[in-house]
Amino acid sequence: MSTPLAGLKVIEIAGLAPAPFAGKILADFGADVIRVDRSTSVMNLDVLANNKRSIAINLKSPAGIEALIRLTEKADVVIEPFRPGVMERLGLGPDVLLARNPRLIYARMTGFGQTGHYAKMAGHDINYLAISGVLSTLGKHDEKPAFPINLLADFAGGGLICAMGVLLALQERSRSGKGQVVDAAMIEGASYIASFVYNMNKAGALFQTPRGTGQLDGGAPFYDTYKTKDGKYMAVGAIETEFYKQLIKLLGLDEDKLPEQNDVANWPKVKELFTTTFLQKTQDEWVKVFDLTDACVTPVLDYYSMPTPPAAPRLSRTPGIATEKANGEIFLDVGGQTAQILTEAGFSEKEVQDLVAKKAIAGAGLEKASL
């Protein structure tokens, strides 16, 4: 079965989670994604390498740099994960690669962007969320801001936005025939992901009160999680009036004896009542009560016990491909396809052996580079 990105060639410079996730999205929908590992690496702990291949190149070697440039000449996309200036110092900046391949889409994944006060500073998801302002909206009232592990900036505002940028640039290239640089900064991506929150606040509609006291951020009793008798949890999202009425009914409560749903002053009191009520049954018992109703109540399931996440979204004619290897292995052998990738790119056997001799490459079946 055909895949939507079949025939697309992507060079992904090995890095941390956000850039590999961008590459994973493209690979899961059929792109030929080649991860460029360091020739001295024994193992790369990248767990987002499904459907990719690996070539090991010594980026401190002029011969290795030239070999990589030759690979990009036949590529559609390059994804690089470094801080600003690193690729330029390696001789692999966008000016160099686009001069050799004007159709190339050059995607740059950074935390703080290519320019600005923080551009060259180290950081992680929590820092990008903080500088974007999004972190200030998350958490309970009168408690410190809470972060949803490293999902919002690294993956939603980072890898996903980067992959979207690549696809947008490819679409534009189909008209102009020209490549371009995709600048994916996680502070900007996280901020963009939160556009609804920002715009609702500016419109005076939602998010007008301190963090953790509003309708969607944990203040309302009808939009929260509740512990069950067996120590598990149920999630409640009964925002609309008709759904709230079902929630109250199925909880076994008397609506006439409760404050009006949007009586904010009484929300803490209602939340205490909900808390006590949910503790009276186990999660399985509550599932039986709420299953297939419109009360908007669902069990909080253990993510780590779920099946391997499939490629999303689902396409009817050209779906993504399996994201789990048959043997359950999630790691990609460093340099496992070095020789194959170079041969496909037009390197002769002699050229490959010369690169080995110069310690410019490494990989399965090749003499191990020791630098």
C-alpha positions as CSV (number, residue, x, y, z in Angstrom):
1,M,0.0,0.0,0.0
2,S,1.3,3.4,-0.9
3,T,2.2,6.0,1.8
4,P,1.7,9.7,1.5
5,L,5.4,10.6,1.8
6,A,6.8,7.7,-0.3
7,G,9.9,8.9,-2.2
8,L,10.7,11.8,0.2
9,K,14.3,11.7,1.3
10,V,15.1,13.2,4.7
11,I,18.4,13.7,6.4
12,E,18.0,13.9,10.2
13,I,21.1,15.0,12.2
14,A,21.0,13.0,15.4
15,G,19.8,15.0,18.4
16,L,17.5,15.0,21.4
17,A,13.8,14.2,21.4
18,P,12.1,17.1,19.5
19,A,14.0,16.8,16.2
20,P,13.8,12.9,16.2
21,F,10.0,13.3,16.7
22,A,9.8,15.5,13.6
23,G,11.7,12.8,11.7
24,K,9.5,10.1,13.2
25,I,6.4,11.8,11.9
26,L,7.8,11.9,8.4
27,A,9.1,8.4,8.6
28,D,5.9,7.0,9.9
29,F,4.1,8.3,6.8
30,G,6.6,6.8,4.3
31,A,9.6,9.2,4.0
32,D,13.0,7.6,3.8
33,V,14.5,9.2,6.9
34,I,18.3,8.8,7.4
35,R,19.6,9.6,10.9
36,V,23.2,10.9,10.8
37,D,24.9,9.5,13.9
38,R,28.4,10.3,15.2
39,S,30.9,7.8,13.9
40,T,32.3,7.3,17.5
41,S,28.9,6.5,18.9
42,V,28.3,2.9,20.1
43,M,24.6,3.4,20.8
44,N,22.1,6.1,20.4
45,L,19.3,6.1,22.9
46,D,16.8,7.7,20.5
47,V,13.5,5.9,21.1
48,L,11.8,7.6,18.1
49,A,13.8,5.9,15.4
50,N,11.1,3.5,14.1
51,N,11.1,3.3,10.3
52,K,14.4,5.2,10.0
53,R,17.9,4.2,8.9
54,S,21.3,5.2,10.3
55,I,24.6,6.3,8.8
56,A,27.5,7.1,11.0
57,I,29.7,10.0,9.9
58,N,32.6,11.8,11.5
59,L,31.5,15.5,11.4
60,K,35.0,16.5,12.5
61,S,36.5,15.1,9.3
62,P,36.5,17.2,6.1
63,A,35.8,14.1,4.2
64,G,32.9,13.3,6.4
65,I,31.5,16.7,6.0
66,E,31.8,16.5,2.2
67,A,30.1,13.1,2.3
68,L,27.2,14.5,4.2
69,I,26.9,17.4,1.8
70,R,26.8,14.9,-1.1
71,L,23.9,13.1,0.6
72,T,22.0,16.3,1.0
73,E,22.3,17.0,-2.7
74,K,19.9,14.2,-3.3
75,A,17.7,14.8,-0.3
76,D,14.4,16.7,0.0
77,V,14.8,17.7,3.7
78,V,17.4,18.2,6.3
79,I,16.5,18.4,10.0
80,E,19.1,19.8,12.3
81,P,18.8,20.0,16.2
82,F,21.7,22.2,17.2
83,R,22.0,25.6,18.8
84,P,22.4,28.6,16.4
85,G,25.8,28.6,14.6
86,V,26.8,25.0,15.1
87,M,25.9,23.9,11.6
88,E,27.6,26.9,10.2
89,R,30.8,26.1,12.1
90,L,30.7,22.6,10.7
91,G,30.4,24.0,7.2
92,L,26.8,22.6,6.9
93,G,24.8,25.8,7.2
94,P,21.8,26.5,5.0
95,D,23.7,28.8,2.7
96,V,26.1,26.0,1.9
97,L,23.5,23.2,1.5
98,L,21.0,25.3,-0.4
99,A,23.7,26.4,-2.8
100,R,24.4,22.7,-3.6
101,N,20.7,21.8,-3.6
102,P,18.3,24.8,-4.2
103,R,15.3,22.5,-3.7
104,L,16.3,21.5,-0.2
105,I,14.0,22.2,2.8
106,Y,16.4,23.0,5.7
107,A,14.5,22.6,9.0
108,R,16.2,24.1,12.1
109,M,14.9,22.9,15.5
110,T,15.9,25.2,18.5
111,G,14.5,26.0,21.9
112,F,14.8,29.8,21.9
113,G,15.1,30.5,18.2
114,Q,18.0,31.6,15.9
115,T,18.3,35.1,17.3
116,G,17.4,36.9,20.5
117,H,18.6,37.2,24.1
118,Y,18.3,33.5,24.9
119,A,19.2,32.1,21.4
120,K,22.6,30.5,22.4
121,M,21.6,29.4,25.9
122,A,21.0,25.8,26.9
123,G,17.5,24.9,27.9
124,H,14.8,22.2,28.0
125,D,11.1,22.0,27.6
126,I,10.4,23.6,31.0
127,N,12.5,26.6,30.1
128,Y,10.9,27.1,26.7
129,L,7.4,26.9,28.3
130,A,8.5,29.4,30.9
131,I,9.8,32.0,28.4
132,S,6.8,31.5,26.1
133,G,4.5,32.4,29.0
134,V,2.5,29.1,28.7
135,L,3.9,27.7,31.9
136,S,2.3,30.5,33.9
137,T,-1.1,29.2,32.9
138,L,-0.6,25.6,34.2
139,G,-1.1,24.4,37.7
140,K,-3.3,24.6,40.8
141,H,-4.3,27.8,42.5
142,D,-1.8,29.1,45.0
143,E,0.7,26.4,44.0
144,K,3.8,26.6,41.8
145,P,3.3,26.3,38.0
146,A,3.0,22.6,36.9
147,F,4.4,21.2,33.7
148,P,2.9,18.3,31.7
149,I,6.2,16.4,31.6
150,N,8.1,17.5,28.4
151,L,5.2,17.3,26.0
152,L,4.2,20.9,25.2
153,A,7.4,22.5,24.0
154,D,9.5,19.5,23.0
155,F,6.8,17.6,21.0
156,A,3.7,19.7,20.4
157,G,5.5,23.1,20.0
158,G,8.7,21.5,18.7
159,G,8.7,18.3,16.7
160,L,5.1,18.5,15.5
161,I,5.4,22.2,14.5
162,C,8.7,21.4,12.8
163,A,7.1,18.6,10.8
164,M,4.3,20.8,9.8
165,G,6.7,23.5,8.7
166,V,8.5,20.9,6.5
167,L,5.3,19.8,4.9
168,L,4.3,23.5,4.3
169,A,7.6,24.2,2.6
170,L,7.3,21.1,0.5
171,Q,3.9,22.2,-0.7
172,E,5.2,25.6,-1.6
173,R,8.2,24.0,-3.4
174,S,5.7,22.1,-5.6
175,R,4.8,25.5,-7.0
176,S,8.1,27.5,-6.9
177,G,10.6,24.7,-7.3
178,K,12.6,26.3,-4.5
179,G,13.6,25.1,-1.1
180,Q,13.8,27.3,2.0
181,V,14.7,27.3,5.7
182,V,12.1,26.2,8.3
183,D,12.9,27.9,11.6
184,A,11.1,25.9,14.3
185,A,11.7,27.5,17.7
186,M,10.0,25.7,20.6
187,I,9.2,28.9,22.5
188,E,7.2,30.1,19.4
189,G,5.7,26.7,18.8
190,A,4.5,26.3,22.4
191,S,3.0,29.8,22.3
192,Y,1.3,29.0,19.0
193,I,-0.2,25.8,20.4
194,A,-1.7,27.9,23.2
195,S,-3.3,30.4,20.9
196,F,-6.8,29.5,22.1
197,V,-5.9,30.3,25.7
198,Y,-4.2,33.6,24.7
199,N,-7.1,34.7,22.4
200,M,-9.8,33.8,24.9
201,N,-8.0,35.8,27.6
202,K,-7.7,38.9,25.3
203,A,-11.4,38.5,24.2
204,G,-12.4,38.6,27.9
205,A,-14.1,35.2,27.5
206,L,-12.1,32.7,29.5
207,F,-8.9,32.6,31.6
208,Q,-9.7,35.9,33.3
209,T,-9.0,34.6,36.8
210,P,-5.8,33.5,38.6
211,R,-4.3,30.2,37.5
212,G,-6.3,27.2,38.7
213,T,-9.5,29.0,39.5
214,G,-11.2,29.1,36.0
215,Q,-13.5,26.8,34.1
216,L,-10.8,24.8,32.2
217,D,-7.8,25.0,34.4
218,G,-8.9,23.1,37.5
219,G,-11.1,25.6,39.3
220,A,-14.5,24.2,38.2
221,P,-15.8,21.1,39.8
222,F,-17.2,19.9,36.5
223,Y,-13.7,19.9,34.8
224,D,-11.3,18.1,37.0
225,T,-10.1,14.6,38.0
226,Y,-11.3,12.7,41.0
227,K,-9.9,9.8,43.0
228,T,-11.9,6.6,43.3
229,K,-12.2,4.1,46.1
230,D,-9.4,1.9,44.7
231,G,-6.9,4.8,44.3
232,K,-7.5,5.3,40.6
233,Y,-9.0,8.4,39.0
234,M,-11.9,9.5,36.8
235,A,-11.8,12.5,34.5
236,V,-14.8,14.9,34.4
237,G,-15.4,17.3,31.6
238,A,-19.1,18.1,31.8
239,I,-19.0,21.8,30.7
240,E,-22.3,22.1,28.8
241,T,-25.5,22.3,30.9
242,E,-27.1,19.2,29.4
243,F,-23.9,17.2,30.2
244,Y,-23.6,18.6,33.7
245,K,-27.2,17.5,34.4
246,Q,-26.3,14.0,33.4
247,L,-23.2,14.1,35.6
248,I,-25.3,15.1,38.6
249,K,-27.9,12.5,38.0
250,L,-25.5,9.6,37.5
251,L,-23.5,10.7,40.6
252,G,-26.8,10.1,42.5
253,L,-27.0,13.8,43.6
254,D,-30.0,16.0,43.8
255,E,-29.6,18.9,41.4
256,D,-32.2,21.0,43.3
257,K,-30.0,20.9,46.4
258,L,-26.9,22.1,44.6
259,P,-25.8,25.6,43.7
260,E,-26.2,26.6,40.0
261,Q,-23.5,25.1,37.8
262,N,-21.6,28.4,37.2
263,D,-21.9,29.7,40.7
264,V,-18.2,30.3,41.0
265,A,-18.3,31.2,44.7
266,N,-19.7,27.7,45.5
267,W,-17.3,25.7,43.2
268,P,-15.0,24.7,46.1
269,K,-18.0,23.4,48.1
270,V,-19.3,21.4,45.0
271,K,-15.8,20.1,44.4
272,E,-15.6,18.7,47.9
273,L,-19.0,17.0,47.4
274,F,-17.8,15.4,44.1
275,T,-14.6,14.3,45.8
276,T,-16.5,12.5,48.5
277,T,-18.9,11.0,46.0
278,F,-16.3,9.6,43.7
279,L,-14.5,8.0,46.6
280,Q,-17.5,5.8,47.2
281,K,-17.0,3.5,44.2
282,T,-14.0,1.9,42.4
283,Q,-13.0,3.1,39.0
284,D,-14.5,0.0,37.4
285,E,-17.8,0.7,39.2
286,W,-17.8,4.3,38.0
287,V,-17.1,3.2,34.4
288,K,-20.2,1.0,34.5
289,V,-22.2,4.0,35.7
290,F,-20.9,6.5,33.1
291,D,-20.0,4.3,30.1
292,L,-21.6,5.5,26.8
293,T,-23.4,8.3,28.5
294,D,-23.1,12.1,27.7
295,A,-21.9,13.0,31.2
296,C,-18.4,13.4,29.8
297,V,-16.8,11.2,32.5
298,T,-14.1,8.7,31.6
299,P,-11.5,6.6,33.5
300,V,-7.9,7.9,33.7
301,L,-6.1,5.0,32.1
302,D,-2.4,4.0,32.5
303,Y,-0.6,5.3,29.4
304,Y,2.3,2.8,29.8
305,S,-0.1,-0.1,29.6
306,M,-1.6,1.1,26.3
307,P,-0.7,-0.4,22.9
308,T,2.1,1.3,20.9
309,P,0.7,4.6,19.6
310,P,-0.2,4.2,15.9
311,A,0.8,6.9,13.3
312,A,-1.8,9.7,13.5
313,P,-3.9,10.9,11.8
314,R,-5.5,8.0,10.0
315,L,-5.6,8.4,6.3
316,S,-8.2,6.3,4.4
317,R,-6.1,5.4,1.2
318,T,-2.5,6.1,2.2
319,P,-2.2,5.4,6.0
320,G,1.0,5.6,8.0
321,I,3.0,2.5,8.6
322,A,3.6,0.4,11.7
323,T,5.5,2.2,14.4
324,E,6.8,-0.9,16.2
325,K,9.4,-3.4,14.9
326,A,8.3,-7.0,14.8
327,N,10.9,-8.0,17.4
328,G,9.9,-5.1,19.7
329,E,13.3,-3.4,19.4
330,I,13.0,0.4,19.6
331,F,16.6,1.4,19.1
332,L,18.3,1.8,15.7
333,D,21.8,0.4,15.3
334,V,24.3,3.2,14.9
335,G,25.6,3.1,11.3
336,G,23.7,0.0,10.6
337,Q,23.0,1.1,7.0
338,T,26.1,3.3,6.3
339,A,27.3,1.3,3.3
340,Q,23.9,0.9,1.8
341,I,23.0,4.6,2.1
342,L,26.2,5.7,0.5
343,T,25.9,3.2,-2.3
344,E,22.3,4.4,-3.0
345,A,23.6,8.0,-3.1
346,G,26.1,7.1,-5.9
347,F,29.3,6.5,-3.9
348,S,31.5,3.9,-5.5
349,E,33.0,1.1,-3.5
350,K,36.4,2.8,-3.7
351,E,35.0,6.1,-2.4
352,V,33.4,4.2,0.5
353,Q,36.7,2.5,1.4
354,D,38.5,5.8,1.1
355,L,36.0,7.3,3.6
356,V,36.7,4.3,5.9
357,A,40.4,4.8,5.6
358,K,40.1,8.5,6.5
359,K,38.0,7.6,9.5
360,A,35.2,9.7,8.0
361,I,32.5,7.0,8.4
362,A,31.7,3.9,10.4
363,G,29.1,1.3,10.5
364,A,28.1,-2.4,10.1
365,G,30.5,-4.2,7.8
366,L,33.0,-1.3,7.8
367,E,36.2,-0.9,9.7
368,K,35.4,0.7,13.0
369,A,36.5,4.3,13.2
370,S,38.5,5.0,16.4
371,L,39.0,8.7,17.0
